[in-house]
Amino acid sequence: MPIALTAEQQDLASSVREFCRREVGTKEQRDKLTDFGRNSHSLELNRKVAELGWAAIDVPEEYGGAGGSHVDLCVMLSELAKGMAPTPWLGTTLITAGIYNRFASEELKTQVLGRVADGAALSISMSEAGAGSDVAALVCRAEKTEQGRVINGSKTWCTNAHLADSILLVARTTRGDKKHHGLTMFHVPAGTEGLDIKPIDTMNGTEVNDLYFTDCVLPDSAVIGEVDQGWKQLMAGLDTERLILAAQALGTAERAFDDCLAFVRERSQFGQAVGSFLTIKHRLADLATEIECARLMVFDVAQSADEPGRSPNLSRASSMAKLKATEVSKAMSIEGMQMMGGYGYSTKFDMVQHQRVFLGATIFGGTNEIQREIIGRSLGL
């Protein structure tokens, strides 16, 4: 670790590890919670996480959270990922909760963040068929009426929406010369009339959704922050979003490494352990080094986020951490499968699940091509 964890943070890491060992330590336990992998996220397990005070770990205490630091957040998320707890979209919930905490009214903060502390999931909806990496090109509109705002349009790739307590929607309220202007955030409770949610089948089961808004009426009180200022509000939370994704990727990479290492130590071919062959030994040495680099970056960014002014360019650092950790996680799962041979391809082993979880990590939360663009711009390029 690049920083010395406090006694409380060490206890947190140990507690999360023990929780994962007890609740999801076997493939049978995980299959039961996820319907054999068809559901990537378990609300049942998420509620147990909430009972331990972790689901709202960085939410202020006045709204029911633990009031923890960014380092606390990364410790918890990386350990849950390493333990293969089927709560991957807890990260999405905490990303969304951070926006509510910064910009929502006191009434919405109390209502929404309190539910997060109880184990409810949140979702954020930005992407559209024609607005992925170019989020500001979105066209889903929110027209002003006497009733409030009427939403019409569609969204896609919306994580958690099918099981979320509420959805944070980004829609267009004004169209001007600059596409980044005129976006507004809205609070959309689950079951709101005029909203239709259609799950998208993915290699990791049901995790993302298409949303269809048809004359969906929201009151003026549903506005989060300021009208037409949604883009600035989104930008304000990107550093934490990237950090959350990086911490989860780090945990998955560590688990995939441990699984692969255990296999090559035990698997024998040509009269010796597979891991003793130079081609395997050196690949694992390189991967161990890459994972350690990712760990250093993730926790350095976490500490910088907790100590304003520590990093001269936190945005660049968070993009680097997300880029590094997700690329390492993807590489580890692919290399792990190759080194395990046919066993790595078998669903009886966890390497297949590691691939399902994080092959898409380089796409979610801003593609790694976008992260490289951010980093490049910070270098004056």
C-alpha positions as CSV (number, residue, x, y, z in Angstrom):
1,M,0.0,0.0,0.0
2,P,1.3,3.5,-0.7
3,I,-0.3,4.7,2.5
4,A,-0.5,3.2,6.0
5,L,-4.1,2.1,6.6
6,T,-5.4,3.1,9.9
7,A,-6.4,0.4,12.4
8,E,-10.0,1.0,11.5
9,Q,-9.3,0.6,7.8
10,Q,-7.4,-2.6,8.5
11,D,-10.3,-3.9,10.5
12,L,-12.7,-2.9,7.7
13,A,-10.6,-4.9,5.1
14,S,-10.5,-7.9,7.5
15,S,-14.3,-7.6,8.1
16,V,-15.1,-7.5,4.4
17,R,-12.9,-10.5,3.7
18,E,-14.5,-12.5,6.4
19,F,-18.0,-11.4,5.2
20,C,-17.1,-12.6,1.7
21,R,-15.7,-15.9,2.9
22,R,-18.9,-16.5,4.9
23,E,-21.5,-15.4,2.5
24,V,-20.0,-16.1,-1.0
25,G,-17.0,-18.2,-0.3
26,T,-18.2,-21.0,-2.5
27,K,-19.4,-21.1,-6.1
28,E,-22.6,-22.7,-4.9
29,Q,-23.3,-19.7,-2.7
30,R,-22.7,-17.3,-5.5
31,D,-24.8,-19.3,-8.0
32,K,-27.7,-19.3,-5.6
33,L,-27.5,-15.5,-5.2
34,T,-27.2,-14.8,-8.9
35,D,-29.4,-17.5,-10.4
36,F,-26.4,-19.2,-11.8
37,G,-24.9,-16.0,-13.1
38,R,-28.0,-14.6,-14.8
39,N,-28.1,-11.7,-12.4
40,S,-24.8,-10.0,-11.8
41,H,-26.1,-8.1,-8.7
42,S,-27.8,-9.5,-5.6
43,L,-30.1,-7.1,-3.7
44,E,-30.3,-9.7,-1.0
45,L,-26.5,-9.6,-0.4
46,N,-26.5,-5.8,-0.8
47,R,-29.0,-5.5,2.1
48,K,-26.6,-7.6,4.2
49,V,-23.8,-5.2,3.2
50,A,-26.1,-2.4,4.3
51,E,-26.8,-4.0,7.7
52,L,-23.0,-3.8,8.4
53,G,-23.0,-0.1,7.5
54,W,-21.0,-0.4,4.3
55,A,-23.6,0.3,1.6
56,A,-23.4,4.0,2.3
57,I,-19.8,4.0,3.4
58,D,-19.0,7.5,2.1
59,V,-22.5,9.0,2.6
60,P,-22.6,11.7,5.3
61,E,-23.8,10.5,8.7
62,E,-26.7,13.0,8.8
63,Y,-28.2,11.0,5.9
64,G,-27.7,7.6,7.4
65,G,-24.2,6.9,6.0
66,A,-20.9,6.1,7.6
67,G,-19.3,9.3,6.6
68,G,-16.2,7.5,5.5
69,S,-13.3,8.6,3.3
70,H,-12.3,7.8,-0.2
71,V,-9.7,5.4,1.2
72,D,-12.4,3.6,3.2
73,L,-14.5,3.4,0.0
74,C,-11.6,1.8,-2.0
75,V,-10.8,-0.6,0.8
76,M,-14.4,-1.9,0.9
77,L,-15.0,-2.0,-2.9
78,S,-11.7,-3.7,-3.7
79,E,-12.3,-6.3,-1.0
80,L,-15.8,-7.0,-2.1
81,A,-14.6,-7.5,-5.7
82,K,-11.7,-9.7,-4.6
83,G,-14.2,-11.8,-2.6
84,M,-16.4,-12.1,-5.7
85,A,-19.4,-10.7,-3.8
86,P,-22.2,-10.2,-6.4
87,T,-22.6,-6.5,-5.6
88,P,-20.7,-5.0,-8.5
89,W,-23.2,-2.2,-9.1
90,L,-22.9,-1.0,-5.5
91,G,-20.3,1.2,-7.2
92,T,-22.9,2.7,-9.5
93,T,-25.2,3.3,-6.5
94,L,-22.4,5.2,-4.7
95,I,-21.5,7.2,-7.8
96,T,-25.1,8.3,-8.1
97,A,-25.4,8.9,-4.4
98,G,-22.5,11.3,-4.6
99,I,-24.4,13.5,-7.1
100,Y,-27.4,13.6,-4.9
101,N,-25.2,14.5,-1.9
102,R,-23.6,17.4,-3.9
103,F,-26.7,18.8,-5.6
104,A,-30.0,17.5,-4.5
105,S,-32.5,19.3,-2.2
106,E,-32.4,18.4,1.5
107,E,-35.7,16.6,1.1
108,L,-34.3,14.4,-1.7
109,K,-31.0,13.8,0.1
110,T,-32.8,12.6,3.2
111,Q,-35.1,10.4,1.2
112,V,-32.7,8.9,-1.4
113,L,-29.5,8.6,0.7
114,G,-31.4,7.1,3.6
115,R,-32.6,4.4,1.2
116,V,-29.0,3.7,0.1
117,A,-28.0,3.2,3.7
118,D,-30.8,0.6,3.9
119,G,-29.4,-1.3,0.9
120,A,-31.4,0.2,-2.0
121,A,-29.8,0.5,-5.4
122,L,-29.6,3.7,-7.5
123,S,-29.1,4.2,-11.2
124,I,-27.8,7.0,-13.4
125,S,-29.0,7.3,-17.0
126,M,-26.9,9.3,-19.4
127,S,-26.2,7.3,-22.6
128,E,-28.4,7.1,-25.6
129,A,-28.2,5.3,-28.9
130,G,-26.5,8.4,-30.5
131,A,-24.8,9.7,-27.3
132,G,-22.3,7.3,-25.7
133,S,-18.8,8.7,-25.2
134,D,-20.3,12.0,-26.6
135,V,-22.8,12.3,-23.7
136,A,-23.5,15.9,-24.4
137,A,-25.1,14.9,-27.7
138,L,-28.1,13.4,-25.9
139,V,-31.6,14.4,-27.2
140,C,-34.0,12.9,-24.6
141,R,-36.0,16.0,-23.8
142,A,-37.7,17.4,-20.7
143,E,-40.2,20.0,-21.7
144,K,-41.5,22.6,-19.3
145,T,-45.3,22.5,-18.6
146,E,-47.7,23.6,-15.9
147,Q,-47.3,20.2,-14.3
148,G,-43.5,20.4,-14.2
149,R,-41.5,18.6,-16.8
150,V,-42.6,16.1,-19.4
151,I,-39.9,13.6,-20.4
152,N,-39.9,12.0,-23.9
153,G,-37.1,9.9,-25.4
154,S,-35.0,6.9,-24.8
155,K,-31.8,5.9,-23.0
156,T,-29.6,2.9,-23.1
157,W,-26.9,1.0,-21.2
158,C,-28.4,2.1,-17.9
159,T,-26.9,0.1,-15.1
160,N,-29.1,-1.0,-12.2
161,A,-32.3,0.5,-13.6
162,H,-34.3,-2.8,-13.4
163,L,-33.7,-3.0,-9.7
164,A,-33.1,0.6,-8.7
165,D,-35.1,2.5,-6.1
166,S,-34.7,5.5,-8.3
167,I,-33.0,6.7,-11.4
168,L,-31.0,9.9,-11.9
169,L,-31.9,11.0,-15.4
170,V,-29.9,13.5,-17.5
171,A,-32.2,15.1,-20.1
172,R,-32.1,18.1,-22.4
173,T,-34.1,21.1,-21.1
174,T,-32.6,23.7,-23.5
175,R,-31.1,23.5,-27.0
176,G,-28.6,26.2,-27.9
177,D,-25.4,26.6,-29.9
178,K,-23.3,24.7,-27.3
179,K,-24.4,21.1,-26.8
180,H,-23.0,21.0,-23.3
181,H,-25.4,23.7,-22.2
182,G,-29.0,22.9,-21.5
183,L,-28.7,19.5,-19.7
184,T,-30.6,19.0,-16.4
185,M,-30.6,16.2,-13.9
186,F,-33.9,14.7,-12.6
187,H,-35.0,12.3,-9.9
188,V,-37.1,9.5,-11.3
189,P,-38.6,7.1,-8.6
190,A,-39.0,3.5,-9.6
191,G,-42.5,2.8,-11.1
192,T,-43.0,6.3,-12.4
193,E,-45.8,6.3,-15.0
194,G,-44.5,6.8,-18.5
195,L,-41.2,4.9,-17.9
196,D,-40.7,1.5,-19.5
197,I,-37.5,-0.5,-18.6
198,K,-36.2,-3.2,-20.9
199,P,-33.2,-5.3,-19.8
200,I,-30.4,-5.8,-22.3
201,D,-29.0,-9.3,-22.4
202,T,-25.2,-9.3,-21.9
203,M,-22.3,-11.8,-21.4
204,N,-22.6,-10.9,-17.7
205,G,-26.3,-11.5,-17.5
206,T,-28.8,-8.8,-16.7
207,E,-27.0,-5.7,-15.7
208,V,-27.9,-2.9,-18.1
209,N,-31.1,-1.6,-19.6
210,D,-32.9,0.4,-22.3
211,L,-35.2,3.1,-20.9
212,Y,-38.2,4.5,-22.8
213,F,-39.9,7.7,-21.6
214,T,-43.3,8.4,-23.0
215,D,-45.0,11.6,-21.7
216,C,-43.4,10.9,-18.3
217,V,-44.4,13.8,-16.0
218,L,-42.0,14.9,-13.3
219,P,-42.7,17.7,-10.7
220,D,-40.4,20.7,-10.5
221,S,-39.1,19.2,-7.2
222,A,-37.6,16.4,-9.2
223,V,-34.8,18.7,-10.6
224,I,-31.5,17.9,-9.0
225,G,-29.3,21.0,-8.7
226,E,-29.9,23.7,-11.3
227,V,-31.8,23.6,-14.5
228,D,-29.4,23.6,-17.6
229,Q,-26.4,23.0,-15.4
230,G,-26.4,19.2,-15.6
231,W,-23.1,19.0,-17.5
232,K,-21.1,20.9,-14.9
233,Q,-22.7,18.7,-12.2
234,L,-21.7,15.6,-14.0
235,M,-18.1,16.8,-14.4
236,A,-17.9,17.5,-10.6
237,G,-18.2,13.8,-9.8
238,L,-16.1,12.2,-12.4
239,D,-13.0,11.8,-10.3
240,T,-14.8,9.7,-7.7
241,E,-16.6,7.7,-10.4
242,R,-13.2,6.7,-12.0
243,L,-11.8,5.9,-8.6
244,I,-14.7,3.6,-7.7
245,L,-14.4,1.7,-11.0
246,A,-10.6,1.5,-10.5
247,A,-11.0,0.1,-7.0
248,Q,-13.4,-2.6,-8.2
249,A,-11.1,-3.5,-11.1
250,L,-8.2,-3.8,-8.7
251,G,-10.0,-6.3,-6.5
252,T,-11.0,-8.4,-9.5
253,A,-7.5,-8.4,-10.8
254,E,-6.1,-9.5,-7.4
255,R,-8.6,-12.4,-7.2
256,A,-8.0,-13.6,-10.8
257,F,-4.2,-13.5,-10.0
258,D,-4.7,-15.5,-6.8
259,D,-6.9,-18.1,-8.6
260,C,-4.4,-18.5,-11.4
261,L,-1.4,-18.7,-9.1
262,A,-3.1,-21.4,-7.0
263,F,-3.9,-23.4,-10.2
264,V,-0.4,-23.3,-11.8
265,R,1.2,-24.3,-8.4
266,E,-1.0,-27.4,-8.3
267,R,-1.3,-28.4,-12.0
268,S,1.4,-30.7,-13.1
269,Q,2.5,-31.3,-16.7
270,F,5.7,-33.1,-18.0
271,G,6.5,-34.1,-14.5
272,Q,6.5,-30.7,-12.9
273,A,4.2,-27.9,-11.7
274,V,3.0,-25.7,-14.6
275,G,4.1,-22.6,-12.7
276,S,7.7,-23.7,-12.7
277,F,8.0,-23.3,-16.4
278,L,9.7,-20.0,-17.4
279,T,6.9,-18.9,-19.8
280,I,4.4,-19.1,-17.0
281,K,6.6,-17.8,-14.2
282,H,7.6,-14.7,-16.0
283,R,4.1,-13.9,-17.2
284,L,2.9,-14.0,-13.6
285,A,5.8,-11.9,-12.4
286,D,4.8,-9.2,-15.0
287,L,1.2,-9.4,-13.9
288,A,2.0,-9.2,-10.2
289,T,4.1,-6.1,-11.0
290,E,1.2,-4.5,-13.0
291,I,-1.3,-5.2,-10.2
292,E,1.0,-3.6,-7.7
293,C,1.3,-0.5,-9.9
294,A,-2.5,-0.4,-10.1
295,R,-2.9,-0.7,-6.3
296,L,-0.4,2.1,-5.7
297,M,-2.3,4.4,-8.2
298,V,-5.7,3.6,-6.8
299,F,-4.9,4.3,-3.2
300,D,-2.7,7.3,-4.0
301,V,-5.7,8.9,-5.9
302,A,-8.0,8.0,-2.9
303,Q,-5.7,9.7,-0.5
304,S,-5.4,12.7,-2.8
305,A,-9.2,13.0,-3.0
306,D,-9.3,13.0,0.9
307,E,-6.6,15.7,1.1
308,P,-7.5,18.6,-1.2
309,G,-4.5,20.2,-2.7
310,R,-2.3,17.0,-2.4
311,S,-2.5,16.3,-6.1
312,P,-2.0,19.1,-8.6
313,N,-4.2,17.3,-11.2
314,L,-6.6,14.9,-9.6
315,S,-8.6,14.6,-12.8
316,R,-5.6,13.3,-14.7
317,A,-4.7,11.0,-11.8
318,S,-8.1,9.5,-11.5
319,S,-8.2,8.8,-15.3
320,M,-4.8,7.1,-15.0
321,A,-6.0,5.0,-12.2
322,K,-9.2,3.9,-14.0
323,L,-7.2,3.2,-17.2
324,K,-4.5,1.2,-15.4
325,A,-6.7,-0.8,-13.1
326,T,-9.2,-1.8,-15.7
327,E,-6.6,-2.7,-18.4
328,V,-4.7,-4.8,-15.8
329,S,-7.9,-6.5,-14.7
330,K,-8.8,-7.3,-18.3
331,A,-5.3,-8.6,-19.1
332,M,-5.2,-10.7,-15.9
333,S,-8.5,-12.4,-16.8
334,I,-7.4,-13.1,-20.4
335,E,-3.9,-14.3,-19.4
336,G,-5.3,-16.3,-16.5
337,M,-7.6,-18.2,-18.9
338,Q,-4.6,-18.9,-21.2
339,M,-2.4,-20.1,-18.4
340,M,-5.1,-22.4,-17.1
341,G,-5.7,-23.8,-20.5
342,G,-9.0,-25.7,-20.9
343,Y,-9.8,-25.3,-17.2
344,G,-9.7,-21.6,-17.6
345,Y,-12.4,-21.9,-20.2
346,S,-14.6,-24.1,-18.0
347,T,-17.5,-22.6,-16.0
348,K,-16.5,-24.8,-13.1
349,F,-13.6,-22.4,-12.5
350,D,-14.0,-18.7,-11.7
351,M,-11.7,-17.3,-14.4
352,V,-14.7,-17.3,-16.8
353,Q,-16.6,-15.1,-14.3
354,H,-13.6,-12.8,-14.0
355,Q,-13.8,-12.2,-17.7
356,R,-17.5,-11.6,-17.7
357,V,-17.2,-9.0,-14.9
358,F,-14.3,-6.9,-16.3
359,L,-14.0,-7.4,-20.0
360,G,-16.4,-4.5,-20.2
361,A,-14.7,-2.4,-17.5
362,T,-12.6,-0.6,-20.1
363,I,-15.9,0.6,-21.7
364,F,-18.0,1.5,-18.6
365,G,-17.7,4.9,-16.9
366,G,-16.0,6.5,-19.8
367,T,-14.1,4.3,-22.3
368,N,-10.4,4.0,-21.8
369,E,-10.0,5.8,-25.1
370,I,-11.7,8.7,-23.5
371,Q,-9.4,8.4,-20.4
372,R,-6.4,8.5,-22.7
373,E,-7.8,11.6,-24.3
374,I,-8.2,13.3,-20.9
375,I,-4.7,12.4,-19.9
376,G,-3.3,13.5,-23.3
377,R,-5.1,16.9,-23.0
378,S,-3.6,17.3,-19.5
379,L,-0.2,17.0,-21.1
380,G,-1.0,19.9,-23.4
381,L,-1.5,17.7,-26.4
